[in-house]
Amino acid sequence: MSGNNEVPGRTVVTKASMILDAFAGNRVSLSLSDLARATGLPSSTVHRIARELVTWGGLERTPEGNYAVGIRLWEIAARSRRNYGLRETAMPFLHGLFDLTRQHVQLAVMDGADALLIEKISAAHAVGTIGRVGGRLPLYASAVGKALLASSPAETQERILARRLPAYTPSTLTSARALRRELAETRRRGFALANEEMSVGAVSCAAAIPGPGREAVAAISVVMPAGEVPPRTWSPAVRAAAFGIARALCQQRPQPVISAQLTGVQ
């Protein structure tokens, strides 16, 4: 059902998803005109749908009158099949790795051509990074992304490497041939490295969290300042945390219902 569409062929759901997609990347707060430009939809359409999303809780208004992502979306995302239970199971291991390193510790899952960060622990003095919870990192240029990509099927790897691979820093690997070698080395040694490939001054070490099959369910990484210690120094601790999470996930008991409203639903 398309409803009252000013743009033929686009349903109300499609338009709502376009508005929500406008907040991708580092866009935290957008005005009505920003949303109209980002979506290409008429301002009247954006205003109507955004108002309905605010009522539902998917968006909220800022003190400046702009729009921001609402807490309702976080509530629903927390129940994602891939996320539900993973963060809770991983948290003790993330904190353990953080206590040991006192650097950024990240947990990510693979989503399309990106590593989606679902948790991050940071110290006040830790090196500046561009990664944030809910943010995305390219699979080919981040250690956590390489760990995920290296454990993915060969056809997935080739699909990613066939794309244009922009450089984020002078150290970013953008050659498909070089990246194939890098992924093979990652599988051989059991951990991935990124040396100032995403951010100048930041290096990282990551390990995949193995699932029941050959593919990883997630990956964990430590991000630290370049030049202090080689990032591979933390590889035993990162790998131990990854396998600890994998073991805990295998032993995980079924999660109880988290909403009282769903209790007793058949």
Disulfide bonds with the S-S distance in Angstrom:
none
